[in-house]
Amino acid sequence: MFRIGVVGPEKSVERIVGVAREIEQEIELVPHPYEEVKEVADIVSRHDRQVDYWLLSGFIPYQVAKKLMPAADRLVYIYSTESSIYKSFMELVYAQGKLLERISIDMIPSTNIGEGESLETLKATVQELFVETVGSDTESEELLRFHLDLWEEGKIDGALTCYPTVREALEKAKVPVKLMSPTRIEIFQTLRIFFEKVKTSYYKDTQIGVEKIEIKDFDVIKEKMEKTYQVQYLELRLKETLIQLCEKIDGSLVDEGNGRYSIFSSRGAIERELQALKDKARYLSLEADTPVAVGIGFGSTVLAAEIHAHRALQTSKKEDSQEIVIIQDDGTLIESAGEAEELAYAYRTDDQDILGKLREAKISVKTYKKVEALVQKMGWHQFTTKDLAANLQMTERNAQRIVADLCDAGLAENVGEEAQHTRGRPNKIYRLK
């Protein structure tokens, strides 16, 4: 059973836990209420090892927790929309028995509820709207002063706040105020998606993972060694290094002979120790004085994981640089796994139109998907063959050939030329269709 820490003001935590129990009974919810947002850091630091995930009541506590957590995918917050603003405003109007014309409001930045479109309806309803943007380091005293100053100057008829302590202080000062909080449907939708994510994560984590490691040119290494004992000592050192890796990922090592090894473990363990694999592969390469190819495959069965690992290894062997290649259970191929230049793309497609064009131009699906993934990752609207060559570790001549073939297939087009500061032909600019 998963343990999820629920963090927020006491009333918010109670609402979230109540809705969560209506949706899912097999997940344990651990309430962690606070009075001030600054308490979030202490809560997360002290209790992180006791929970699998953190569920925050809003964007501000999420921002505080995110600064402390190396893995942001273990954090989720209740996503509020403009509905929570309008709901709170209507509650304030109903409580006062009249339409309020001048309002002050404190709210989180446009990364969640924005000051742009989200407030347009409210701006059209009232005569004056005073807005204060809230950050993770904003003190409640600052917000209280913001609302009180406007009230004391006679500039507002009421206030909306996202801080419970500010609401309480304004109520004591006799200021008409309502707390902005997510609607029940917003809480319900966030929790439903979150619980699905938790379950999916569990199934992925327990998938079978296979690492295939191959010492390149191992036959050549053996030929260079004068004595058989030298080869055996080398193999012992290589095997010792891989057994150390197995200990880290609770894996099982299979020596396939001639510098080839397989390690069987779970997907979760392999993904968590990817850096350890990179370090060991680098050490093996130095020990054997030759590049090492590494392919990782994930699957719901041993056979599927092995097939993916074998394909990943073949891709890794084709690269001059020593990099780890992963093929996931859905066929997604990840090159340079764990590196800044990591690139993920599918090596297959069921789009018959694209397949037909690729066959006609004699371009592999993998090549096309790789280029498409790079363009999307870099956010390029346009690119040159120099851009492709630099980022895909290939010669510019090869990049030119690929782009020319894509243009012939109608999957890319020449849209202009790049001005040159030196003599020579200007670089052509392309874009994918």
C-alpha positions in Angstrom: 0.0 0.0 0.0 1.3 3.5 -0.9 1.6 6.1 1.8 0.8 9.7 0.6 1.6 12.7 2.8 -1.1 15.4 2.5 0.2 18.9 3.3 -1.8 22.1 3.6 -3.8 24.2 6.0 -5.9 22.0 8.4 -9.3 22.7 6.7 -7.8 22.0 3.3 -6.2 18.8 4.4 -9.5 17.6 5.8 -11.3 18.3 2.5 -8.6 16.6 0.4 -8.6 13.5 2.7 -12.4 13.3 2.6 -12.6 13.4 -1.2 -9.6 11.1 -1.6 -11.3 8.4 0.6 -14.3 8.5 -1.7 -12.1 7.7 -4.7 -9.5 5.3 -3.4 -9.5 3.0 -0.4 -6.2 1.1 -1.0 -3.9 4.2 -0.5 -2.9 5.4 3.0 -3.2 9.1 3.5 -1.1 10.8 6.1 -2.3 14.3 7.1 0.3 17.0 7.8 -1.5 20.2 8.5 0.3 23.5 9.0 -0.6 27.1 10.0 2.1 28.9 8.0 3.5 28.0 4.6 7.1 28.2 6.0 6.3 25.0 8.0 6.2 23.0 4.7 10.0 22.7 4.5 10.3 21.2 8.0 7.3 18.8 7.4 8.8 17.4 4.1 12.3 17.2 5.5 11.3 15.3 8.7 8.8 12.9 7.1 10.0 12.3 3.6 11.2 8.8 4.3 7.9 7.8 5.7 5.8 8.4 2.6 6.0 7.5 -1.1 4.5 10.7 -2.5 3.5 14.2 -1.3 0.2 15.8 -2.1 0.2 19.6 -1.5 -2.9 21.6 -1.1 -1.8 24.3 -3.5 0.9 25.8 -5.7 2.7 27.8 -3.0 3.4 24.8 -0.6 4.3 22.8 -3.7 6.9 25.4 -4.6 8.4 25.2 -1.1 8.5 21.4 -1.2 10.0 21.4 -4.7 13.1 23.2 -3.5 13.9 20.3 -1.2 12.9 17.4 -3.3 15.4 16.0 -5.9 12.6 14.1 -7.6 9.7 16.5 -8.4 7.7 13.5 -9.8 7.0 12.6 -6.2 5.1 15.9 -5.7 1.6 16.8 -6.8 -0.5 19.7 -5.9 -4.2 20.5 -6.2 -4.5 22.5 -9.3 -6.9 25.5 -9.0 -8.6 27.3 -11.8 -10.4 30.6 -12.1 -13.5 28.8 -10.8 -12.1 29.0 -7.3 -11.9 32.8 -7.6 -15.4 33.2 -8.9 -16.8 30.8 -6.2 -15.1 32.8 -3.4 -16.3 36.1 -4.9 -19.9 35.0 -5.1 -19.7 33.7 -1.5 -18.4 37.1 -0.4 -21.2 38.9 -2.3 -23.8 36.6 -0.8 -22.4 37.1 2.7 -22.6 40.9 2.3 -26.0 40.9 0.6 -24.8 43.2 -2.2 -22.5 43.4 -5.2 -19.1 44.7 -4.0 -17.5 47.1 -6.5 -14.0 47.3 -5.1 -12.0 44.2 -4.2 -8.4 43.3 -3.2 -7.1 39.8 -4.0 -3.9 38.0 -3.3 -3.1 35.1 -5.7 -0.4 32.9 -7.0 1.5 33.8 -10.3 0.4 32.9 -13.8 2.0 29.5 -13.7 -1.2 28.3 -12.2 -4.0 30.9 -11.8 -2.9 33.9 -13.8 -3.5 37.6 -13.6 -4.4 37.6 -17.3 -7.4 35.8 -18.6 -8.3 34.3 -15.3 -9.3 37.7 -13.9 -11.0 39.1 -16.9 -14.5 38.2 -15.8 -13.9 39.6 -12.3 -12.5 42.8 -13.7 -15.6 43.2 -15.8 -17.8 42.7 -12.8 -16.2 45.1 -10.3 -15.1 48.7 -10.7 -11.7 48.4 -9.1 -9.5 45.3 -8.5 -6.3 45.4 -6.5 -4.0 42.3 -7.1 -1.0 41.2 -5.1 1.0 38.3 -6.5 2.1 35.6 -3.9 5.3 33.7 -4.0 6.7 30.8 -2.0 8.7 33.3 0.1 5.8 35.7 0.7 5.1 36.3 4.4 1.5 36.3 5.5 2.2 39.6 7.3 2.9 41.2 4.0 -0.4 40.1 2.5 -2.3 41.1 5.6 -0.7 44.6 5.4 -1.7 44.8 1.7 -5.4 44.2 2.4 -5.5 46.2 5.6 -3.9 49.3 4.1 -6.4 49.3 1.2 -9.3 48.8 3.7 -8.1 51.5 6.1 -7.7 53.9 3.1 -11.3 53.2 2.1 -10.2 51.8 -1.3 -11.9 48.4 -1.0 -15.2 46.9 0.1 -13.9 43.4 0.6 -11.0 41.0 0.1 -10.2 37.5 -1.3 -7.1 35.7 0.0 -5.5 32.3 -0.4 -4.0 32.3 3.1 -6.1 31.0 6.0 -4.2 33.0 8.6 -4.7 36.2 6.6 -8.4 35.5 6.4 -8.6 35.0 10.1 -6.7 38.3 10.8 -8.9 40.2 8.4 -12.1 38.8 10.0 -10.8 40.1 13.4 -10.3 43.5 11.8 -13.9 43.4 10.6 -12.9 43.3 6.9 -15.4 41.4 4.6 -13.2 38.5 3.4 -13.4 35.0 1.9 -10.8 32.3 1.5 -10.0 31.2 -2.0 -9.8 27.4 -2.2 -10.1 24.8 -4.9 -13.6 23.6 -5.7 -14.6 20.0 -4.9 -14.5 19.1 -8.6 -11.0 20.5 -8.9 -9.8 18.4 -5.9 -11.6 15.3 -7.3 -10.1 15.6 -10.7 -6.6 16.2 -9.4 -6.8 13.2 -7.1 -8.3 10.9 -9.7 -5.4 11.6 -12.1 -2.9 11.4 -9.3 -4.0 8.0 -8.1 -3.8 6.7 -11.6 -0.3 8.0 -11.9 0.6 6.3 -8.6 -0.7 2.9 -9.8 1.0 3.3 -13.2 4.2 4.1 -11.5 3.9 1.0 -9.4 3.4 -1.3 -12.4 6.3 0.4 -14.2 8.6 0.1 -11.2 8.0 -3.6 -11.0 8.5 -4.3 -14.7 11.4 -6.6 -15.7 14.6 -4.8 -16.7 17.5 -6.3 -18.6 20.9 -4.7 -19.0 23.1 -6.1 -21.8 26.8 -5.1 -21.6 29.4 -5.8 -24.2 33.1 -5.1 -24.3 33.7 -4.0 -27.8 36.5 -5.8 -29.8 37.0 -8.4 -27.0 38.5 -10.9 -29.5 41.1 -8.3 -30.5 42.0 -7.8 -26.8 42.5 -11.5 -26.3 44.7 -11.8 -29.3 47.0 -9.0 -28.0 47.4 -10.7 -24.6 50.4 -13.0 -24.6 49.1 -15.4 -21.9 45.8 -17.0 -21.3 46.1 -16.1 -17.6 46.0 -12.4 -18.5 42.7 -12.8 -20.3 41.3 -14.7 -17.3 42.5 -12.1 -14.8 40.8 -9.4 -17.0 37.6 -11.3 -17.1 37.7 -11.7 -13.3 38.1 -8.0 -12.8 35.3 -7.2 -15.2 33.0 -9.7 -13.5 33.8 -8.3 -10.1 32.8 -4.9 -11.2 29.5 -6.1 -12.6 28.8 -8.1 -9.4 29.2 -4.9 -7.5 26.6 -3.3 -9.8 24.3 -6.3 -9.3 24.4 -5.7 -5.5 23.2 -2.1 -6.0 20.2 -3.1 -8.2 19.5 -6.5 -6.5 20.1 -8.1 -9.9 21.3 -11.4 -11.3 24.4 -11.6 -13.5 24.7 -13.9 -16.5 28.1 -14.3 -18.2 27.4 -15.0 -21.9 31.1 -15.3 -22.7 33.5 -13.4 -24.9 33.0 -10.0 -23.1 29.2 -10.2 -23.1 27.1 -10.0 -20.0 23.4 -9.7 -19.0 22.0 -8.4 -15.7 18.3 -9.1 -14.8 16.6 -6.8 -12.3 13.5 -4.6 -12.0 12.8 -1.4 -14.0 12.6 0.7 -10.9 16.0 -0.5 -9.5 17.7 0.1 -12.8 16.3 3.6 -13.3 17.3 4.6 -9.8 20.9 3.4 -10.3 21.4 4.6 -13.8 24.4 6.7 -12.6 26.0 3.7 -11.0 25.7 1.8 -14.3 27.3 4.7 -16.2 30.2 4.8 -13.6 30.8 1.0 -13.9 30.6 1.1 -17.7 33.3 3.9 -17.7 35.4 1.8 -15.4 35.1 -1.3 -17.5 36.1 0.7 -20.6 39.3 1.9 -18.8 40.0 -1.6 -17.5 39.7 -3.3 -20.9 41.1 -0.2 -22.8 38.2 -0.3 -25.3 34.7 1.1 -25.6 31.8 -0.6 -23.8 28.3 -0.8 -25.3 25.3 -0.9 -22.9 21.7 -1.6 -23.9 18.8 -1.7 -21.5 15.3 -3.2 -22.2 12.1 -3.0 -20.1 9.1 -5.2 -20.6 6.2 -7.0 -18.8 7.9 -10.4 -19.5 11.5 -11.6 -19.5 11.4 -12.2 -23.3 10.1 -8.8 -24.1 12.7 -7.1 -21.9 15.5 -9.2 -23.4 14.4 -8.4 -27.0 14.3 -4.7 -26.2 17.7 -4.9 -24.4 19.2 -6.6 -27.5 17.9 -4.0 -29.8 19.2 -1.2 -27.5 22.6 -2.9 -27.4 22.8 -3.0 -31.2 22.0 0.7 -31.3 24.7 1.4 -28.7 27.3 -0.6 -30.6 26.8 1.6 -33.7 27.7 4.7 -31.8 31.3 5.8 -31.6 30.8 7.5 -28.2 30.2 5.3 -25.2 26.5 5.8 -24.4 23.7 3.9 -22.7 20.6 3.2 -24.9 17.2 2.2 -23.4 14.2 0.8 -25.1 11.1 1.0 -23.0 8.1 -1.4 -22.9 6.2 0.9 -25.3 9.0 0.9 -27.9 10.3 4.3 -27.0 14.1 4.5 -27.7 16.2 6.7 -25.4 19.7 7.5 -26.6 22.4 8.9 -24.3 20.3 7.9 -21.3 21.0 10.0 -18.2 23.0 12.6 -20.1 22.1 16.2 -20.8 21.8 15.3 -24.5 19.4 12.5 -23.8 17.0 12.0 -26.7 13.8 9.9 -26.6 11.9 8.8 -29.7 9.8 5.9 -31.1 11.5 3.7 -33.6 8.2 2.6 -35.1 5.0 4.2 -36.4 1.6 3.1 -37.6 1.0 6.3 -39.7 0.6 4.7 -43.2 1.0 8.0 -45.0 4.4 8.7 -43.3 5.4 5.0 -43.8 4.7 5.2 -47.5 6.8 8.4 -47.9 9.6 6.9 -45.9 9.7 3.7 -48.0 9.7 5.7 -51.2 12.6 7.9 -50.0 14.3 4.8 -48.5 14.6 6.5 -45.0 14.2 4.4 -41.9 11.4 5.2 -39.4 14.1 5.4 -36.7 16.1 8.1 -38.6 12.9 10.2 -39.2 11.7 9.8 -35.6 15.1 10.7 -34.3 15.2 14.0 -36.3 11.6 14.7 -35.3 12.4 14.1 -31.6 15.5 16.4 -31.7 13.5 19.2 -33.4 10.8 19.0 -30.8 13.2 18.8 -27.9 15.2 21.8 -29.0 12.0 23.8 -29.9 13.3 24.5 -33.4 10.8 26.0 -35.8 13.6 26.0 -38.4 17.0 24.3 -38.5 20.1 23.8 -40.6 22.1 20.7 -41.4 24.8 22.0 -39.2 22.3 22.0 -36.3 21.4 18.4 -36.9 25.1 17.3 -37.3 26.2 18.9 -34.1 23.3 17.5 -32.0 23.2 14.0 -33.5 26.9 13.4 -33.5 27.1 12.9 -37.3 29.0 14.5 -40.1 27.4 17.4 -41.9 27.5 15.4 -45.2 25.4 12.7 -43.5 23.0 15.3 -42.2 22.7 16.9 -45.6 21.8 13.5 -47.1 19.1 12.8 -44.5 17.5 16.2 -44.9 17.6 16.0 -48.7 15.9 12.6 -48.5 13.3 14.0 -46.1 12.6 16.9 -48.5 12.2 14.4 -51.4 9.7 12.5 -49.3 7.7 15.6 -48.6 8.4 15.4 -44.9 10.7 18.5 -44.8 11.1 21.6 -46.8 13.7 24.3 -47.6 12.3 27.7 -46.2 15.3 30.0 -46.7 19.0 30.6 -46.3 21.2 31.8 -43.5 23.4 34.8 -44.1 27.1 34.0 -44.0 29.8 36.3 -42.6 32.5 34.5 -44.6 32.8 33.4 -48.2 31.1 30.3 -49.3 27.6 29.0 -49.9 25.0 30.2 -47.4 23.5 27.5 -45.2 20.0 26.4 -46.2 17.3 26.6 -43.5 14.7 23.8 -43.3 11.6 22.8 -41.3 9.7 19.6 -40.8 6.2 19.5 -42.3 
